[in-house]
Amino acid sequence: MTQQHLTFRDLMSRYRVSQATIFNWLKQGRLPQGMKIQRTRRWTLAEIESWEKSQEFRP
């Protein structure tokens, strides 16, 4: 089974926030670090869903 990887744009759309907000959440440790692939960052859908549940996330 192939895992789906999310981009900054995917997260921006998912949470209806700006790219600056995603960067701030990363810097503050409020968002999983994901993985860096060359100069980009990606998150697995499972990683994000797990994080949402642990944060009692409310979009």
N, C-alpha and C positions, 0 to 999 in steps of 0.2 A: 504494500500500500504506500502510495506517495503522499508525503506531507505537503500541505499547502503552506507557502511562505507569504507573509504579508510585508508590504513596503510601507514607507512613511506615508505615502498617498493613501494606502488602504487604511492605516490607522487614523489619519486625518478625517477620512470619510466616515469611518466607524464611530468616532467619538465627536465628530463635528467640531473640530478644533483646528487651529493653524499649525503649520510646521514648527513655528517658534514654541508653541505649547508642548509639542511632542519632545523637542530638544530640552525644554525646561524640565519636563517630567523625567527624562533620562538623567539629566544632571542632578536632580534632587533625589534620585533613587526611587521614584514613584512608579516607574515602568520597568519591566524586565529589560535587560541590556540586549537581548537578542544575539545575533551573530553578525560579525562584519565579514562581508564578502567583497574583497578589494576595497573600493571606496564607498560602498553602500552598506546599509544595515537591513537585516531581515529578521522577522519573528515567525515562529511556527504558529499556526492557528491554535493548536493545542496549548502552547505556552501562554498565549494571550487569554484564551478562555479560562485556563487554570488561574491566571493572575486576576482576572475579573471576579471569579468566584471567591478568591481569597480576600479581595478588597471589598466585597459586597458592592461591586461597581454598579453605579446608576448613571447611564448616559444622559 
